[in-house]
Amino acid sequence: MNDQLTKSDIDKMTEEVEYRKSVLRHELLEQVKEAKAQGDLSENFEYKAAKKEKNRNESRIRYLERMIKTAHIIEDDSADDEIGLNTKVTIYIPEDDEEETYKIVTTVRGDVNNGRISNVSPLGKALMGHKVDDTVTVYVDNNISYDVVIRSIEKVGEEATDELMRF
């Protein structure tokens, strides 16, 4: 996996693993026991659903533990007037005559549909370290590139723990 994550990402994942192990695991096991007690397991939808949810929880625990174990921890060492992690940036794309706003996040939090781009995406990588009014060339691949102008930068905090629970 080897995702680039911040210490805060790791802490939130660890917190989620602990919750899933100490609280959710017990609740889901109880649901499986209650559904099993209802009788014939071959036609017991509640039992199958409870077992599926229990297995999903266990899978999520393994996924998070593997991410924590293999992650590369990174820090944001950008200045206040530079683009870094957890920076909300508005860019102008002259070619399209459009403005777009994104938040630069770690790989695990990237979600372009919700305005969050990864620091290792072509756009995120190109913007890192730049300042307002800089013109930046974004290289999509060896043959395709485009320019953007940085209009504004705002340092913002990381999302709440619920953010990680979407996976």
Buried (B, 14 or more C-beta within 10 A) or exposed (E): EEBBBBEBBBEBBEEBBEBBBEEBBEEBEEBBEEBBEEEEEEEBEEBBEBBEBBEEBBEBBEBBBEBBEEBEEBEBEBEEEBBBBBBBBBBBBEEEEEEBEBBBBBBBBBBEEEEBBBBEBBBBBBBBBBEBEBEBEBEEEEEEEBBBBBBEBEBEEBBEBEBBBEE
